[in-house]
Every structure is written in structure tokens, then in C-alpha cells.
């Protein structure tokens, strides 16, 4: 309970601190809500865990006591058997049957104890997993609280990209994707990262980032350009068939765009006799 109160206090302080600093952006509010929900789930999980733990501990104690009693009874019967064997040969079978029944009961108790132990382990693992999720959400909330507002971060990245400060732009676009992955401008950030890689002749990484634009932001304003440049990058890698197919898709999907005109112009150029794959 003490740890839950601390977590709830941290979430409240984080909310009070973030709200005036960044105007309670939608992403942070959503994350704070998730943290609060996780904290509530953690409290409920702990209450349920404590209740079930008490019940299971009681069952374990009862089963252990029963097992001890059975063991004592077996020992007594064994002693009695040893004594009666000297005087009563006819009673051996009956006592042996009782001992076998007690041994069977002991085996059943062992199975029950093993099941209860497994349930306890599963509950402890579930509690640890929930605590880890809550910790991860809190870390993400703290990271977002320290991040610049999305428009400031994106504009800084775009300014450095246009100023050919590629290392700084890469870091800023990567930070934007990290902190604000679900915004529309995240697709632009992937595109500009691919553009930097394309200019550096790192065509494989460029293709991967162009693909992220097409897969995650198919209706974004960089979709046509991403498919065009993906086709160019594939051609640079010597993948003529794949690159040509991408350029044809540009013409089909965006027939009246500048990208479609560039795709037609590239398709009219003769292919090299021996395509050379590049890095």
C-alpha cells in the first residue's frame, strides 16, 4: 500500500509539474491517464494478491498439517505391523492395505501442494509484470515531460535539415519519433531521415524509412514522395524490377503529381547494362 501511495503521489506531482510547462499536451495527458490506470490496477492486483495469498497460505498450512498427521499415522501403523507380525500373521494384509491407502493419500497431498506452489509463483510473476509495466509508463512520462513541445522539436529538426546540419537533424527527427510517434508529423520525420540517408548513399536504411512512411502514414503528405524515392533507392541498389514497380505505383496512385512526372521521366531512361548494387 505504501508503494502504491508513493506511485500515486508521483503521478499527481508529475501532472502538476507538466501542466503549466507544456500546456498539458494530448500525448502527455493520455500517458498520465495510463499511469493512473496502471496504479489503480496495481492497487487492485495487490489487494487481490494479498487475499489469495492468505487463502493459499492457510491451505498450505492445512495440507502440511494433514501430511504430518498422515506420516505419524504411517509410522504408528508400521510399528504396529512389526509387533503384530510376531503374533498375528493373518492381520498383515489388512494393515498393509491401510499403509498403502495412507501412502496414496500422501501422494495426493504432495500433488496439491505442488499446484498451490505453482499458483503462488504465477501470482508473484503477474505482480512483477504489472510493476514493470507501471515503471515503464512512468519512465516514458518522465521522458516526455523533459522533451520540448512537438512543434518546437519538429521545427528545430527541419531548420537543421535545411541548414545541412545532418547529424543534429537526425537526432532531432529521431527524438520527435520517440516522443511523438502517433502524430502526423512523425511521418515527415521518417521521410527526412530517409532523405538524409539517401543523400549519404545509405540506400538500404533509406528504403527502410521510406517504407515506414508508406506503411504507417499512407495518407500523409509525404506518401507520394516516399514511394518515388523508395523506387530511386531500389534502382541505386541494382534492384531494377522492384524499383521499376515502385515508380509505376507512383504513376498509378498519384497520376497528376510532380512525383508521377519524375517517375515517368526515370522510367524513360535506359537501364544500365550491368546494375551495380550499392550500400
C-alpha positions as CSV (number, residue, x, y, z in Angstrom):
1,X,0.0,0.0,0.0
2,X,2.8,2.4,0.8
3,X,4.4,1.9,-2.6
4,X,1.1,2.5,-4.3
5,X,0.6,5.8,-2.4
6,X,4.1,6.8,-3.5
7,X,3.3,5.9,-7.1
8,X,0.0,7.9,-7.0
9,X,1.8,10.9,-5.4
10,X,4.4,10.8,-8.1
11,X,1.7,10.7,-10.8
12,X,-0.1,13.7,-9.2
13,X,3.2,15.7,-8.9
14,X,4.1,14.8,-12.5
15,X,0.6,16.1,-13.6
16,X,1.0,19.4,-11.6
17,X,4.5,19.9,-12.9
18,X,3.8,19.1,-16.6
19,X,0.6,21.1,-16.9
20,X,2.0,24.6,-16.6
21,X,5.2,23.7,-18.5
22,X,3.7,22.4,-21.7
23,X,0.0,23.2,-21.7
24,X,-1.0,19.5,-20.9
25,X,-0.5,18.2,-24.5
26,X,-2.7,15.4,-25.5
27,X,0.0,12.8,-25.6
28,X,1.1,13.6,-22.0
29,X,-2.4,13.6,-20.7
30,X,-3.1,10.3,-22.3
31,X,0.1,8.8,-20.8
32,X,-0.7,10.3,-17.4
33,X,-4.2,8.6,-17.6
34,X,-2.5,5.3,-18.4
35,X,-0.1,5.7,-15.4
36,X,-3.1,6.4,-13.1
37,X,-5.0,3.4,-14.5
38,X,-1.9,1.2,-14.0
39,X,-1.6,2.5,-10.5
40,X,-5.2,1.6,-9.8
41,X,-4.7,-1.8,-11.4
42,X,-1.6,-2.3,-9.2
43,X,-3.6,-1.5,-6.1
44,X,-6.4,-3.8,-7.0
45,X,-3.9,-6.5,-8.0
46,X,-2.1,-6.2,-4.7
47,X,-5.4,-6.4,-2.7
48,X,-6.5,-9.5,-4.7
49,X,-3.0,-10.9,-4.4
50,X,-2.9,-10.4,-0.6
51,X,-6.4,-12.0,-0.2
52,X,-5.5,-15.0,-2.4
53,X,-2.1,-15.3,-0.7
54,X,-3.7,-15.5,2.7
55,X,-6.1,-18.2,1.5
56,X,-3.3,-20.2,-0.2
57,X,-1.1,-19.9,2.8
58,X,-3.9,-21.2,5.0
59,X,-4.4,-24.1,2.6
60,X,-0.7,-24.9,2.6
61,X,-0.7,-24.9,6.4
62,X,-3.7,-27.2,6.5
63,X,-2.2,-29.6,3.9
64,X,1.2,-29.6,5.7
65,X,-0.5,-30.4,9.0
66,X,-2.5,-33.2,7.3
67,X,0.7,-34.6,5.7
68,X,2.4,-34.6,9.1
69,X,-0.5,-36.4,10.6
70,X,-0.5,-39.0,7.8
71,X,3.2,-39.5,8.3
72,X,2.7,-40.0,12.0
73,X,-0.1,-42.5,11.4
74,X,2.1,-44.4,8.9
75,X,4.9,-44.7,11.4
76,X,2.5,-45.9,14.1
77,X,1.0,-48.5,11.7
78,X,4.4,-49.6,10.7
79,X,5.4,-50.1,14.3
80,X,2.1,-51.9,15.0
81,X,2.7,-54.1,12.0
82,X,6.2,-55.1,13.1
83,X,4.8,-56.1,16.5
84,X,1.7,-57.9,15.2
85,X,3.7,-59.9,12.7
86,X,5.1,-61.9,15.6
87,X,1.6,-62.8,16.9
88,X,-0.9,-62.3,14.2
89,X,0.2,-63.3,10.7
90,X,-3.4,-63.0,9.5
91,X,-3.6,-59.3,10.2
92,X,-0.6,-58.4,8.0
93,X,-2.6,-57.9,4.8
94,X,-5.2,-55.6,6.4
95,X,-2.6,-53.3,7.9
96,X,-0.6,-53.3,4.6
97,X,-3.7,-52.2,2.8
98,X,-4.1,-49.3,5.3
99,X,-0.5,-48.3,4.8
100,X,-0.9,-48.3,1.0
101,X,-4.1,-46.1,1.3
102,X,-2.2,-43.7,3.5
103,X,0.7,-43.6,1.0
104,X,-1.8,-42.8,-1.7
105,X,-3.2,-40.0,0.4
106,X,0.3,-38.7,0.9
107,X,0.9,-38.6,-2.9
108,X,-2.3,-36.7,-3.4
109,X,-1.3,-34.2,-0.8
110,X,2.0,-33.7,-2.5
111,X,0.3,-33.0,-5.8
112,X,-2.0,-30.5,-4.2
113,X,0.9,-28.8,-2.5
114,X,2.8,-28.6,-5.9
115,X,-0.3,-27.0,-7.6
116,X,-0.6,-24.4,-4.8
117,X,3.1,-23.5,-5.0
118,X,2.7,-23.1,-8.8
119,X,-0.3,-20.8,-8.3
120,X,1.7,-18.7,-5.9
121,X,4.6,-18.4,-8.3
122,X,2.2,-17.4,-11.1
123,X,0.6,-14.7,-9.0
124,X,4.0,-13.3,-8.0
125,X,5.1,-13.3,-11.6
126,X,1.9,-11.4,-12.6
127,X,2.5,-8.8,-9.9
128,X,6.1,-8.3,-11.0
129,X,5.0,-7.9,-14.6
130,X,2.4,-5.3,-13.7
131,X,5.0,-3.4,-11.6
132,X,7.4,-3.4,-14.6
133,X,4.7,-2.0,-16.9
134,X,3.9,0.7,-14.4
135,X,7.6,1.6,-14.1
136,X,8.0,1.7,-17.9
137,X,5.0,4.0,-18.2
138,X,6.4,6.3,-15.5
139,X,9.8,6.4,-17.3
140,X,8.1,7.3,-20.6
141,X,6.1,10.0,-18.8
142,X,9.2,11.5,-17.3
143,X,11.0,11.4,-20.7
144,X,8.1,13.2,-22.4
145,X,8.0,15.8,-19.6
146,X,11.6,16.6,-20.4
147,X,11.1,16.7,-24.2
148,X,10.4,20.0,-26.0
149,X,6.9,20.6,-27.3
150,X,6.3,18.8,-30.6
151,X,6.1,21.8,-32.8
152,X,9.3,23.3,-31.4
153,X,11.2,20.0,-31.7
154,X,10.0,19.4,-35.3
155,X,10.7,23.0,-36.5
156,X,14.2,22.8,-35.0
157,X,14.8,19.5,-36.8
158,X,13.6,20.9,-40.1
159,X,15.7,24.0,-39.7
160,X,18.8,22.0,-39.1
161,X,17.9,19.7,-42.1
162,X,17.6,22.7,-44.4
163,X,20.8,24.0,-43.0
164,X,22.6,20.8,-43.9
165,X,23.3,20.1,-40.2
166,X,22.5,16.4,-40.8
167,X,23.9,14.9,-37.5
168,X,21.8,17.3,-35.4
169,X,18.8,16.9,-37.7
170,X,19.0,13.1,-37.4
171,X,19.0,13.4,-33.6
172,X,16.1,15.8,-33.5
173,X,13.9,13.9,-36.0
174,X,14.7,10.6,-34.1
175,X,13.7,12.4,-30.8
176,X,10.4,13.5,-32.4
177,X,9.6,10.0,-33.5
178,X,10.5,8.7,-30.0
179,X,8.3,11.2,-28.1
180,X,5.5,11.8,-30.5
181,X,5.2,8.7,-32.7
182,X,1.5,8.9,-33.4
183,X,1.3,12.5,-34.8
184,X,1.0,13.3,-38.5
185,X,4.4,14.9,-38.5
186,X,6.0,11.7,-37.4
187,X,5.6,10.5,-41.0
188,X,7.5,13.6,-42.1
189,X,10.3,12.9,-39.6
190,X,10.7,9.4,-41.0
191,X,10.8,10.8,-44.5
192,X,13.5,13.4,-43.8
193,X,15.6,10.7,-42.0
194,X,15.4,8.7,-45.2
195,X,16.3,11.7,-47.3
196,X,19.5,12.2,-45.2
197,X,20.3,8.5,-45.7
198,X,19.6,8.7,-49.4
199,X,21.9,11.7,-49.8
200,X,24.6,9.8,-47.9
201,X,24.2,6.8,-50.3
202,X,22.9,4.6,-47.4
203,X,20.2,3.3,-49.6
204,X,19.2,0.3,-47.6
205,X,18.4,2.4,-44.5
206,X,16.7,4.9,-46.7
207,X,14.4,2.2,-48.1
208,X,13.5,1.1,-44.6
209,X,12.5,4.6,-43.5
210,X,10.6,5.3,-46.8
211,X,8.7,2.0,-46.1
212,X,7.8,3.2,-42.6
213,X,6.2,6.3,-44.1
214,X,4.2,4.2,-46.6
215,X,3.1,1.7,-44.0
216,X,2.3,3.9,-41.1
217,X,1.2,7.1,-42.8
218,X,-0.2,6.1,-46.2
219,X,-2.4,9.2,-46.4
220,X,0.3,11.6,-45.2
221,X,1.6,14.4,-47.3
222,X,4.9,12.6,-47.9
223,X,3.5,9.3,-49.1
224,X,3.9,10.1,-52.9
225,X,7.5,11.4,-52.4
226,X,8.4,8.4,-50.1
227,X,7.3,5.9,-52.8
228,X,9.1,7.8,-55.5
229,X,12.3,8.0,-53.5
230,X,12.0,4.4,-52.5
231,X,11.9,3.4,-56.1
232,X,15.0,5.6,-56.8
233,X,16.8,3.9,-53.9
234,X,16.0,0.4,-55.1
235,X,17.3,1.3,-58.5
236,X,20.5,2.6,-56.9
237,X,20.8,-0.8,-55.1
238,X,20.6,-2.5,-58.5
239,X,17.1,-3.9,-57.9
240,X,15.7,-2.9,-61.2
241,X,12.4,-4.9,-61.1
242,X,11.5,-3.7,-57.6
243,X,12.5,-0.1,-58.3
244,X,10.6,0.0,-61.6
245,X,7.5,-1.4,-59.9
246,X,7.6,1.3,-57.2
247,X,7.8,4.0,-59.9
248,X,4.8,2.5,-61.7
249,X,2.8,2.5,-58.5
250,X,3.6,6.2,-58.1
251,X,2.2,6.9,-61.5
252,X,-0.9,4.8,-60.8
253,X,-1.7,6.3,-57.4
254,X,-0.6,9.9,-57.9
255,X,-1.0,10.4,-61.7
256,X,-1.1,14.2,-61.7
257,X,1.6,14.9,-59.2
258,X,5.2,16.1,-59.6
259,X,6.3,12.8,-58.3
260,X,4.4,11.0,-61.1
261,X,6.2,13.2,-63.7
262,X,9.5,12.4,-62.2
263,X,8.7,8.6,-62.2
264,X,7.8,8.8,-65.9
265,X,11.0,10.6,-66.7
266,X,13.1,8.0,-64.8
267,X,11.3,5.1,-66.5
268,X,12.1,6.5,-69.9
269,X,15.8,6.4,-69.2
270,X,17.5,3.2,-70.3
271,X,18.6,0.8,-67.6
272,X,22.3,0.2,-67.1
273,X,23.7,-2.9,-68.8
274,X,25.1,-4.2,-65.6
275,X,23.3,-3.0,-62.5
276,X,25.6,-2.4,-59.6
277,X,24.3,-3.0,-56.1
278,X,25.3,-0.2,-53.6
279,X,25.4,0.0,-49.9
